[in-house]
Amino acid sequence: MARLCLSLLLLVATVTFVSRGVHTWGRSKVVRNFQDIPETYVYVRQALWHAMKEYNKASKDKYTFKVVKVLKSQEQVTDSLDYFLKVKIARTMCKKISGENENCLLQQDPQMKKMFLCTFIVATKPWKFEFTMVKKQCEEA
C-alpha cells in the first residue's frame, strides 16, 4: 500500500512539473517592460548595427542603407535584453558588394534617394554575443 501511495505521489508530482513547464515554453517572462533609453547606450548601438546588417542582407536593393536618425530607442528585460528601435534609414552610395556601410555617403541624386521609417526589435544576449531580429517593419518615408 505504501509503495502504491509513493508511486501515485511521484506520478502527480511529475505531471504537475511537466504541465507547468509546457505552459511556459516559448514565452519569456518580462522582468521590466520597454523603457526609453539613450541611443548612445552601447547595447542600443550594437542592436542597431545588427538590425542594419540583417536589413541590408535581406534587401533586394543593390545599395546599402544606413541609419540617418534614431527616433526612439527602448529596452525591455526578459531572459534577454530586447531593444525596440524606431529609425529613419536612407540609401547610401555604397553597393552591397563593397561590404562597407559606416563610412558611406547618402545618395544625393533625387532619382536614387530612398528613405524608410523602420521599426526593429532586436533580442540580445550580449554576454553570449547573440543577436536575434524579432521584428522588422519598414515603410517608405
Phi, psi and chi 1 to 4 in degrees:
 res  aa     phi    psi   chi1   chi2   chi3   chi4
   1 MET       -  -44.0 -176.4   67.6  175.0      -
   2 ALA   -63.0  -38.2      -      -      -      -
   3 ARG   -65.3  -39.1 -179.3  178.0  -93.3  170.3
   4 LEU   -64.8  -43.9  178.6   62.6      -      -
   5 CYS   -62.8  -42.8  -73.5      -      -      -
   6 LEU   -64.0  -42.1 -175.8   58.3      -      -
   7 SER   -64.1  -42.5  -63.9      -      -      -
   8 LEU   -64.5  -41.6 -172.7   56.8      -      -
   9 LEU   -63.3  -42.9 -178.9   61.4      -      -
  10 LEU   -63.3  -41.3 -175.2   59.6      -      -
  11 LEU   -63.3  -45.9  177.5   64.3      -      -
  12 VAL   -63.0  -42.5  168.8      -      -      -
  13 ALA   -63.4  -41.9      -      -      -      -
  14 THR   -64.9  -46.1  -57.5      -      -      -
  15 VAL   -61.7  -42.1  168.1      -      -      -
  16 THR   -63.0  -46.2  -58.0      -      -      -
  17 PHE   -62.4  -46.8  177.2   73.9      -      -
  18 VAL   -65.7  -42.2  168.2      -      -      -
  19 SER   -66.1  -36.1   67.2      -      -      -
  20 ARG   -67.7  -40.5  -76.6 -173.3  178.2 -175.0
  21 GLY   -63.8  -43.2      -      -      -      -
  22 VAL   -65.0  -38.7  168.3      -      -      -
  23 HIS   -61.1  -33.0  179.9   70.4      -      -
  24 THR  -100.8   -4.5   59.3      -      -      -
  25 TRP   -59.6  139.6  -77.7  -12.1      -      -
  26 GLY    82.7   -2.5      -      -      -      -
  27 ARG  -121.5  135.7  -76.9 -165.2  -74.4  174.3
  28 SER   -99.9  135.7  -62.5      -      -      -
  29 LYS   -74.8  127.6 -179.1 -179.9  176.9 -168.4
  30 VAL   -81.1  117.5  175.1      -      -      -
  31 VAL   -85.4  -40.1  176.7      -      -      -
  32 ARG  -143.7  127.0 -171.2 -176.0   77.2 -145.4
  33 ASN   -68.0  168.5  -75.5  -42.0      -      -
  34 PHE   -55.2  130.7  -79.2  110.4      -      -
  35 GLN  -135.0  146.8  -67.3  179.4   -4.6      -
  36 ASP   -58.4  144.1  -70.3  -21.4      -      -
  37 ILE  -146.0  146.1 -171.7  167.5      -      -
  38 PRO   -62.3  141.1  -18.5   28.0      -      -
  39 GLU   -66.7  -16.2   66.0 -176.8   76.3      -
  40 THR   -83.3   -9.7   55.4      -      -      -
  41 TYR   -58.8  136.1 -174.8   59.9      -      -
  42 VAL   -56.8  -40.7   65.7      -      -      -
  43 TYR   -73.5  -27.7  -64.6  144.2      -      -
  44 VAL   -65.7  -43.9  171.0      -      -      -
  45 ARG   -61.1  -42.2  -55.7  -55.1  -57.8  164.9
  46 GLN   -65.9  -40.9  -70.7  176.6  -14.6      -
  47 ALA   -64.7  -39.4      -      -      -      -
  48 LEU   -63.4  -43.2  -86.9  172.0      -      -
  49 TRP   -58.8  -45.8  173.6   83.6      -      -
  50 HIS   -65.2  -43.5  178.4   75.6      -      -
  51 ALA   -59.8  -43.8      -      -      -      -
  52 MET   -71.1  -34.7  -69.1  -48.6  -57.5      -
  53 LYS   -62.2  -44.8 -177.6 -178.9   84.0  160.5
  54 GLU   -69.2  -39.9  -67.7  -62.5  -48.6      -
  55 TYR   -60.2  -50.4  177.6   87.7      -      -
  56 ASN   -64.7  -35.0  -77.4  -42.7      -      -
  57 LYS   -65.4  -40.3 -171.8  179.2   -7.1  174.9
  58 ALA   -82.5  -22.1      -      -      -      -
  59 SER   -68.4  141.4  168.0      -      -      -
  60 LYS   -87.5   -4.9  -66.6 -175.7 -176.5  -10.2
  61 ASP   -66.6  143.2 -159.4  -64.5      -      -
  62 LYS   -82.2   -8.6   63.0 -179.0  176.5 -179.3
  63 TYR  -106.7  152.1  -66.4   92.4      -      -
  64 THR   -82.2  158.6   61.2      -      -      -
  65 PHE  -115.9  153.4  -76.8   75.0      -      -
  66 LYS  -141.4  161.7   73.4  176.4 -168.3  177.4
  67 VAL   -71.8  128.6  174.4      -      -      -
  68 VAL   -97.6  -37.1  176.5      -      -      -
  69 LYS  -154.7  135.4 -178.0  169.3  178.6  134.3
  70 VAL   -91.9  118.7  176.7      -      -      -
  71 LEU   -90.4  -31.7  -56.7  170.3      -      -
  72 LYS  -158.0  138.7 -174.9  174.9 -148.4  163.4
  73 SER  -138.2  128.3   56.2      -      -      -
  74 GLN  -135.9  155.9  -65.1 -176.4  -40.5      -
  75 GLU  -125.6  139.3  179.3 -175.7   62.6      -
  76 GLN  -126.5  141.0  172.3  177.9  -88.6      -
  77 VAL  -107.2  122.0  179.3      -      -      -
  78 THR  -128.5 -135.9   60.0      -      -      -
  79 ASP   -78.4   -3.1   62.5  -23.3      -      -
  80 SER  -136.5 -179.5   61.0      -      -      -
  81 LEU  -103.3  118.2  -61.3  175.8      -      -
  82 ASP  -104.7  133.2  -57.5  -22.4      -      -
  83 TYR  -117.0  124.6  -67.1   96.0      -      -
  84 PHE   -97.2  120.9  173.3   88.3      -      -
  85 LEU  -127.4  122.9  -52.2  162.4      -      -
  86 LYS  -112.6  118.6 -171.5  168.0 -174.1  167.0
  87 VAL  -137.6  160.0  -64.7      -      -      -
  88 LYS  -107.4  126.1 -172.6  179.3 -151.6  178.7
  89 ILE  -120.4  156.3   66.2  172.5      -      -
  90 ALA  -140.3  153.9      -      -      -      -
  91 ARG   -71.9  137.6 -178.2 -171.4  -84.7  157.5
  92 THR  -101.4  179.1   69.1      -      -      -
  93 MET   -87.5   -5.8  -64.2  168.2  110.3      -
  94 CYS   -86.5  132.2  -65.9      -      -      -
  95 LYS   -81.4  152.8  -68.8 -170.2  175.6 -176.8
  96 LYS   -57.3  -33.9  -75.8 -175.0  179.4  179.0
  97 ILE   -64.3  -20.4   55.4  170.3      -      -
  98 SER   -73.3  -24.6   73.3      -      -      -
  99 GLY    76.7   -5.4      -      -      -      -
 100 GLU   -90.5  144.5  178.7   66.9   37.8      -
 101 ASN  -144.6  -41.3 -172.7   18.7      -      -
 102 GLU   -61.1  -41.5  -67.2  -61.0  -45.4      -
 103 ASN   -98.5   14.3  -61.8  -43.8      -      -
 104 CYS   -79.4  139.5  -64.9      -      -      -
 105 LEU   -82.3  152.1  -61.3  173.8      -      -
 106 LEU   -75.6  150.6  -61.2  176.5      -      -
 107 GLN   -60.1  135.2  -71.2  -76.7   -8.3      -
 108 GLN  -106.5  -26.7  -62.3  -57.6  -45.5      -
 109 ASP   -65.1  121.1 -179.8   -6.2      -      -
 110 PRO   -54.2  -31.1  -23.1   31.0      -      -
 111 GLN   -76.5  -20.0  -67.5 -178.3  -19.0      -
 112 MET   -99.7  -16.4  -67.1  -61.4  -68.9      -
 113 LYS   -64.4  138.7  -81.2 -175.1  177.2 -178.9
 114 LYS  -152.4  131.3 -159.1  167.8 -159.3  176.7
 115 MET  -132.3  147.4  -67.6 -168.6  133.2      -
 116 PHE  -133.9  149.7  -69.0   98.6      -      -
 117 LEU  -101.1  122.7  -70.2  174.6      -      -
 118 CYS  -124.4  146.6  -64.1      -      -      -
 119 THR  -118.0  125.2  -59.9      -      -      -
 120 PHE  -123.1  143.3  -59.5  116.0      -      -
 121 ILE  -123.2  121.6  -63.2  178.9      -      -
 122 VAL  -119.5  124.1  178.2      -      -      -
 123 ALA   -93.8  132.0      -      -      -      -
 124 THR  -129.6  149.8   70.5      -      -      -
 125 LYS  -128.3   80.3  -68.8 -176.5 -179.8  176.8
 126 PRO   -59.6  -27.0   11.0  -16.4      -      -
 127 TRP   -69.7  -15.0   53.7   93.3      -      -
 128 LYS  -114.2    1.6  -69.8 -177.0  167.7 -177.8
 129 PHE    58.4   40.2  -56.2  103.4      -      -
 130 GLU  -108.3  135.4  -69.8  179.2    6.7      -
 131 PHE  -134.1  134.7  -65.0   85.6      -      -
 132 THR  -135.0  127.9  -54.6      -      -      -
 133 MET   -78.9  116.2 -179.7   78.9   80.6      -
 134 VAL   -92.6  -36.3  176.5      -      -      -
 135 LYS  -145.2  140.2  178.7 -177.6  178.5 -178.3
 136 LYS  -143.0  113.6  175.0 -178.4   73.0  174.6
 137 GLN  -138.4  121.5 -178.9  179.1  -12.2      -
 138 CYS  -131.3  146.8  -63.5      -      -      -
 139 GLU  -137.2  147.8   57.9 -173.6   43.9      -
 140 GLU   -63.1  137.1 -152.7  159.0  -22.5      -
 141 ALA   -92.0      -      -      -      -      -
